[in-house]
């Protein structure tokens, strides 16, 4: 079975289009169609139902796709293992990061890793904790680094790095600012809050419950979808915010933000490296896991 024909078939299957498969493989649409037709002739079955502009895989097409993907995975693994025999680490490293790891932890580690292994190509995908966990669960990502441990039995959550959440405010905020924030004040101040699904928000909600408060009692003025957005909105005087010390410390050191002490609300959390226990780990991924763990110690 010609591997080029299998590759064309898999692209059509994944993209649902002969023309898109051709664009992705830098081949003409007639060439893609010819590859698929040759496979159908060789196997004696129809692999796709052509319904006008829409194409759907037949049962035979679904079976072939499953085995073809396994074959391509085995070939990639063989290539990686052979390169290891030559002391060469190369290949694609696709990793997801929730916002704080993606912006403040992973960039430096990835830069050092690719300096050591220049033949590695990195694809870093950013989302909140829930979306990154979902991508690893579905198999879209091999690895992720997130800010909360979720109930996903099929995933392994490996403790990576500890962090502390800090409450910050801008000197520009149009209210008297004391260095200490009492429990009653927590519910009256305007808050800039991360979106649902963020590890920071989950840790904050847990901390509030520990002192008998519900996040719904807060005066949430603004909800944003990144740590940097929280910091910029707080800097502008929009309200107080809670975020990672890793992200906020430089602003605090420069005096651009004030750290507010809430004695009843001391929140520590942990970042985790996550992987699917049933997914095969390629050599480049194994090397990166060791590299990341050492960097975070």
PyMOL commands that set and color helices and strands:
alter all, ss='L'
color gray80, all
select helices_A, chain A and resi 3-15+18-25+29-43+59-85+99-116+129-138+183-186+199-210+215-217+227-235+245-253+283-296
alter helices_A, ss='H'
color red, helices_A
select strands_A, chain A and resi 48-51+54-57+91-97+120-126+143-146+155-169+190-194+219-224+240-244+258-260+267-276
alter strands_A, ss='S'
color yellow, strands_A
deselect
rebuild
show_as cartoon
